[in-house]
Amino acid sequence: MITPRVSDGKYIVPNIHTDIKIEISGIVKDVATGNEPLPSGFSVSTANGLLLITAPYPTRMYLTDTSGRLILTRQLPSGDTRITDLTSGIYILVLEGQKSRKIMLR
């Protein structure tokens, strides 16, 4: 069994002394996402297919998939907004006037 190296997550095949062909399948890259607060009082979190956005003032949001296709645009009120009608996947969230961020829904 091959396991990832703790220091950097790379898979290393040890003790190879002759030419051989090795095929490995089923390794899925862990995509980094964050649920930390955004600057200016915004926060974004995900849990069980739910996207929760907290905005300190009304703003517009844009949600795209990783190929850039616009999935959803919505005017958000100040306070909490829960979005539940999304499929699992990786999205790019843009809140007007803020940096874009990658989110993952499971």
N, C-alpha and C positions, 0 to 999 in steps of 0.2 A: 504494500500500500504506500502510495506517495502522498505526503502531506506538505502543505505550504510552510516555508521557512518563516519563523516568527518575526524576524527583523524586518522583512520587506514583502512577505506574502508570495514570493516566487517559489515555483515548484522546481526542485533539484532532484535529478536522478543520480544517485551516488554510485561509485565503484564500477564504472564502465571502462573496460580495458580492451574491448574489440569493437569493430564497426557493427552496429546493430540498428535496426529501425524500431523506434518506439512511437506508438500512437496513443494519445491520451484524449479521452472525450469526457464530456459531462462537467467540465470545469466552467463555472459561471463567474465572471468578474463581479465583485461586490461594488456596486456603484455608490459612491459616497453621496449622502444627502444630509441635510441639516434641519433641525427644528429649533434653532436658536432664534432669539428675538432679532428683528431687523432694526436698523437705525430709525430714529424718529418715532418710536412708539408702535411700529407695526410688528406683528408677530404672525408666523405661519407654522402650522403643525398638521401632521397627518396621522390617522389611526384608523385601522379597519375600514379602509376605503373612503374615509371622511377627510375632506380638506377644510381646515378651520383657519380663517383669516381674521385677525383683529386689527382694525384700522382706527387711528385716533381722530380721523376726519374723513368725510366722504371722498372717495377716489375711484378711479377706473382700474379694472384689472383685465389682463389679457393672459390666456392660457394657451400654449402651443404644444404640439408633440415634438419629439426630437428631430423630426424632419422639417420643422418650421410651419406646419399646417396649423392654422388658427382653430382651436377646439372650442373656446368659450371666451366671450367678452361680457363683462357685467359691470354696472355701476354699483359700487359697494357703499353702504351707509357707514357712519362711524359706529364703532362697536364690533360685535362678533358676527361673522357671516359663515354659515355652514353650507358646504357644497357636497352633495351626496350622489349626484347622477353621473359620476365619472367611472370609467373602467380602470382596472389595474394597469399601471404602466409608469413610465417616466415622462414628466412634463416640465416645461419651462414656464415659470410664473413671472409676470411683469406687473408690478403695481406702479401706476403712473407716478413719475418723479423719483422712483426708487430703482436700485440695481435689480436686474433679473436674477432669479435663482432657480436651481433645479430641485424638483420635488419628486418623490416616488410614492405612488399609491399601491397598496397591496390588498 
